[in-house]
Amino acid sequence: MKNKNVSIGLTNPKSPTNVGAVMRAAGCYQADAVYYTGLRYDRASAFQTDTQNIAAKTPLTGVDNWLDSIPESTNIVCVELAEGAIPLPAFEHPDNVIYIFGPEDGTIDQKVIDRASAVVYVPTVGCMNLAATVNVLLYDRLAKSVDTIANDALIRDSRDNNNKVKVTVSSK
């Protein structure tokens, strides 16, 4: 289930709760790194909600500017409610990618959109919050992957220590 050079980019996130939830998603779906721009998260980071300490395994790094920070060889995929964007169910995920998400109360800069190899959106009525959108995108990537591991060992490794339930088949 390991991604191939997958990073998440958060444009000036305002909510430490959302960043914490994004970090958890990054850990669950094995993203390589999370980056963010802007100053709002730095001010709010004292209220960190990374309950599984994903930041110890997945770096969370502030950058000044997306276009100056992303290598030319990296695919930029913007995730935004933008006219002309590709609906996520029809999108084919690339390797060596950074998915850049807009802020909860704004949008991705047009210069970044123009540099992107693709712009995608989740076709919902209304908009989801940042963390929900990251989870949906990363799940879509996993669901379309040929490398998906789906077995009882993964379940045992992933579930809470208090969860020991098993599916049993009735003989009826």
C-alpha positions in Angstrom: 0.0 0.0 0.0 3.1 2.3 0.0 2.7 5.4 -2.1 5.3 6.4 -4.6 6.6 9.8 -3.5 3.3 11.3 -2.4 3.1 14.5 -0.5 0.3 16.7 0.7 0.4 20.5 0.4 -1.9 22.7 2.6 -2.3 26.3 1.5 -2.3 28.6 4.6 -4.4 26.2 6.8 -6.1 28.0 9.6 -7.2 25.1 11.8 -4.8 23.0 13.9 -7.6 20.5 14.2 -7.7 20.1 10.4 -3.9 19.9 10.2 -3.9 17.2 12.9 -6.6 15.2 11.0 -4.6 15.7 7.8 -1.5 14.3 9.5 -3.5 11.3 10.6 -4.7 10.7 7.0 -1.1 11.0 5.8 -0.1 8.3 8.3 -3.0 6.0 7.4 -2.4 6.3 3.7 1.4 6.4 4.0 2.1 9.8 2.4 5.7 10.8 2.5 5.4 14.3 3.8 3.0 17.2 4.5 3.9 20.8 3.7 2.1 24.0 4.4 2.3 27.7 3.5 1.2 30.7 5.4 1.5 31.8 9.0 -1.9 30.8 10.5 -0.9 27.2 11.3 2.4 28.3 13.0 0.4 30.6 15.3 -2.1 27.8 16.1 0.2 24.8 16.3 0.2 24.9 20.1 -3.2 23.4 19.8 -1.9 20.4 17.9 -4.2 17.4 17.4 -1.9 14.8 16.0 -3.2 12.2 18.3 -1.2 9.3 16.8 2.1 11.3 16.7 2.3 10.9 12.9 4.6 13.9 12.7 7.3 11.6 14.2 7.2 9.5 11.0 5.8 11.9 8.4 7.4 15.3 8.3 5.2 18.4 8.6 7.2 21.3 7.1 6.4 25.0 6.4 7.4 26.5 3.1 7.3 30.1 1.9 6.1 29.5 -1.7 4.8 26.5 -3.6 6.4 27.4 -6.9 9.8 27.9 -5.4 9.6 24.8 -3.2 8.5 22.1 -5.6 11.0 20.4 -7.9 10.2 20.6 -11.6 10.1 16.8 -11.7 7.2 16.7 -9.2 3.6 16.5 -10.5 1.5 19.2 -9.0 -2.2 18.2 -8.6 -4.4 20.9 -7.2 -7.5 19.9 -5.3 -10.0 22.7 -5.7 -13.5 23.5 -6.7 -12.4 25.2 -9.9 -14.3 25.4 -13.1 -12.8 23.0 -15.7 -11.4 20.7 -13.0 -11.5 16.9 -13.4 -13.9 15.0 -11.1 -12.0 12.8 -8.8 -13.7 9.5 -9.9 -12.4 10.1 -13.4 -8.8 11.0 -12.3 -5.8 8.8 -12.8 -3.3 9.5 -10.0 0.4 10.0 -10.9 3.5 9.0 -9.0 5.9 11.6 -7.7 3.1 14.0 -6.8 2.2 16.7 -4.4 -1.5 17.3 -3.9 -2.1 20.9 -3.0 -5.3 21.8 -1.2 -6.8 25.3 -0.8 -7.4 26.9 2.6 -10.7 26.4 4.3 -11.6 30.1 3.6 -9.9 30.8 0.3 -8.4 29.3 -2.8 -5.2 28.2 -4.3 -3.3 31.0 -6.1 -3.9 31.0 -9.9 -0.1 30.8 -10.6 0.0 27.4 -8.8 -3.2 26.3 -10.6 -1.5 27.3 -13.9 1.6 25.2 -13.1 -0.4 22.1 -12.1 -0.4 19.0 -14.2 -4.0 18.5 -13.1 -6.7 20.2 -11.1 -9.3 17.8 -9.5 -12.4 18.2 -7.3 -14.5 15.9 -5.2 -18.0 16.1 -6.8 -20.1 16.8 -3.8 -23.0 19.2 -3.3 -21.3 21.9 -1.2 -17.7 21.8 -0.1 -16.1 19.4 2.4 -13.7 20.6 5.0 -10.0 20.3 4.4 -9.3 17.1 6.4 -12.3 15.3 4.9 -11.1 16.3 1.4 -7.6 15.0 2.0 -9.0 11.7 3.3 -11.3 11.2 0.3 -8.5 12.0 -2.2 -6.0 9.7 -0.5 -8.6 6.9 -0.3 -9.4 7.3 -4.0 -5.7 6.9 -4.7 -5.6 3.8 -2.6 -8.8 2.3 -4.1 -7.3 2.8 -7.6 -3.9 1.4 -6.8 -2.8 -2.0 -7.9 -0.5 -2.3 -4.9 -3.4 -2.4 -2.3 -2.9 -4.8 0.6 -6.2 -6.0 2.0 -6.0 -8.8 4.4 -6.5 -9.8 8.1 -2.8 -8.9 9.0 -3.5 -5.3 7.9 -6.6 -5.2 10.0 -4.8 -6.5 13.1 -2.0 -4.0 12.6 -4.4 -1.1 12.0 -7.2 -1.5 14.6 -7.3 -0.2 18.1 -6.0 -2.5 20.9 -9.5 -2.8 22.3 -10.9 -4.2 19.1 -10.6 -8.0 18.8 -13.8 -8.7 16.8 -13.9 -11.2 14.0 -16.4 -12.0 11.3 -17.8 -15.4 11.7 -19.9 -17.2 9.1 -23.1 -18.8 10.5 -23.8 -22.4 9.4 -27.6 -21.5 8.9 
